[in-house]
């Protein structure tokens, strides 16, 4: 198998605070490009400057000590993949060329005179011997060394047919294994959709085309039919059918209009939208996916590391078995057969291929998993802890009550009055009021220019009277409207866990609009599925009122609830659960959830979550569907089950092949065919993906 990393070794030579000198060695068959290496090292987290001396294989790195350290820089260099773009085209085709040359040697060697067969067979095996020698020099006895020894024994015995056949099978097997590993990487990269270098934005009421990188938060981006949306944001105007398959895996296009969120990387199939840019450039969902994909291609899980360690430990066992087989039988052919079979390739490759395939399947189902380790930890999770608002509940506020304190105004009048000034305000509360007004006769009250008071509310003038709509603090403290005569009504609504909008008109409190989010229709099904998937305990943590939290916990059948919490309380409870031995998956969406997400065994962030929550989490949902949490757990369980099954198959099949070879029941050719065939089969099995769970409405 071709070495997946660019550098075979990285050693720290000298260090001072903020600066380190390292020596590196290139892996076999990788490009020697100092400029590209300098760029990649300079892009490592915390690195501010990098200088490469290719002649002496030295790198000097300057870094921010508060962000990284010398060991992390060295680890980052060790995990650098050799960029495909730097490898010459003829080198990329070496796999196919080597297979063709090896096949020609196998087929044509028998037609040559006997004295010429040895140099031809030796020439065909030279790449294998060079690889084995390099491995032995750097790593000691590896599977490649065993394979080289097997071919050398066949050549020494003048069994050129066995030598050529073994060489061909090894070259073919390595090519197929490399192809399968590359396919698993390509699967992940297919999640990304390139965007245009130019984008239309609205500047001073005029649409102008600007470079994508110049778009800023707050810009109004205009997209039309056939355009890939370049930003994450919210639709300000227009209507369009948007294909979100690239980001959510949903094959059915969805309608997007005012108030709906859109993701970068999704395609406008028909229509036209004006979008308020909320995330641009490297902060967009598509850019973050690209970053996580690049990280996932080199990150190793504990299962992968353990498989590699096991493979390395078994190499000396195979060597000893070959020696014992020769000592007992005196047959070099039997020793060569044993050396053909080892555990290394299937053990080392099947696990990362399975993880990457599972991550691709999860991504297509609307779940972004940040590395194999996250999947592994999610499979181990036995306790799920949910935040409430925006997680088990929709997080979308709906008007539940409209209470007037003036008999001249009905409840519908109150809603329409508030909506008349709120319709110009882009805020969840405003959208909820406007939607409620549309469900009534939607009588519009003419008003003067609307004044927006950030984080407080809105104000205007209707029929010569000042109207204010917003928080209690805004209406009572800033506007001087007395609300205390209606304190009992206010308290009752607060106790029901509702959010209140205060409407002041003409200097007095005209009424209250109460809003509340609702339980997701899929929350109960998600909880049931998690229990079926082996979760032992499901808890609720929330800053909401205890009555509402306990009501929700009872409705969904949760095992416990902690209410009226501050952010530090959530983190403290997570820490206590950790100390008790629980393996926790925390599901949240707010800034206040970030400490709990970071402290959990694995953190899962909702699609509409705050940026810090989504960046802190190990798993980020790409669509607003709580059932994707159960899908993520299902994917994690499935991949770990698959890895375990592949592990048992690898050990069982290769042990049987080794035993048969040691007993003389298999020739070197038969051993090579069986070993490589089973390895390819195990890798193909690792590439299988479980289809996402069907959506239920």
Order of alpha helices (4+ residues) and beta strands (2+ residues): beta-beta-alpha-beta-beta-alpha-alpha-alpha-alpha-alpha-alpha-beta-beta-beta-beta-alpha-beta-beta-beta-alpha-alpha-alpha-alpha-beta-alpha-beta-beta-alpha-alpha-beta-beta-beta-alpha-beta-beta-alpha-beta-alpha-beta-alpha-beta-alpha-beta-alpha-beta-alpha-alpha
